[in-house]
Amino acid sequence: MDTMTAIGAFAPSTDGLRDITVAVPSVRPRDVLVRVHAVSVNPVDVKQRSALEPSDEPKILGYDAAGVVEAVGSQVTTLSVGDEVWYAGDITRAGSNAELQAVDERIVARKPASLSFAEAAALPLTTITAWESLFDRFGLTADSTGDLLVLGAAGGVGSIMIQLAKALTGVRVIATASRDESRAWAQRMGADVIVNHHRLRDETLAAVPGGVDYLFSPHSAGNIDDYEVIVKPFGHITAIDDPPSLDVTGLKAKSIAWHWELMFTRAMFETPDMIEQQRLLARTAELVDQGTLRTTVTKTITDFSAAGLAEAHRDVESGRMTGKVVLVR
């Protein structure tokens, strides 16, 4: 087969998503070629689409995916044809909104046996982001204690970060949510305390009078003054957003460490430890199959087409999603 179906983005609006036929991607020596069964949509998908210039040449978006390996490159050693896999992709390559996708084996792992493709597709990007934030940026271990504040706790990253923190560390998790359904969701994920992010400073300090040790920030703009107050001296903040300008000098008096997290860094730069993403996804699959972690999918769209993807993008753009939306064949 020389061609495949895909969903191309031709313009920044959801109307610019169209069903297309394109060439099957070429497979590099370290690549696996995956037949994609399900994808999920993340804020980064929406951000990438919204930033596009109108063009006659489509861009294939999409990161989270679950599917079956159809072919392997000449140097692949960790995966085989027929393996059911999951991954979050590479921001520098064509995405998962397609029939077939070529992905470096080092960022791909076998999916949890206990999950469907749709259930599995909800997790990779948010899991990698949460895992790297907790264990690489904050440096948490099984022996770690203290208080972790997770902003946007009902979203994709927050949902899995709460679960990972409770399963693999000793920290207490304070989650932010405002709507009744998002508060209930964060509680189901395992949060110890829930505060309203519209009253972040007052409710956090009421729950943790001395301030928190760790703070996860998906929305940093406009919040730095609050962070100065609610984070302890020598505390840590990890941010995943990229506001156009950000002044964090107010954190200096408390010697608060500011970390950036971008789960695409390893693949973008082919870092020597790139295979760590495969390893953490494999470990996550074990935790899922043991019943320690649960999928965060809350909506499944059984229409793998431009129309179905546009619906999923609109769901994410609404800002009212709890958990994840998945597109499945």
Secondary structure, DSSP 8 states (H G I E B T S, - for coil): --EEEEEEE-SSSGGGEEEEEEE-----TTEEEEEEEEEEE-HHHHHHHHT----SS-B-----EEEEEEEE-TT--S--TT-EEEE---TTS--SSBSEEEEEGGGEEE--TTS-HHHHHTSHHHHHHHHIIIIIIS---TT--SEEEETTTTSHHHHHHHHHHHHH---EEEEE--SHHHHHHHHHHT-SEEE-GGGHHHHHHHH-TT-EEEEEES--TTTHHHHHHHEEEEEEEEE----S----GGGGGGT-EEEE--TTHHHHHT-TTTTHHHHHHHHHHHHHHTTSS---EEEEE---SHHHHHHHHHHHHTT---SEEEEE-
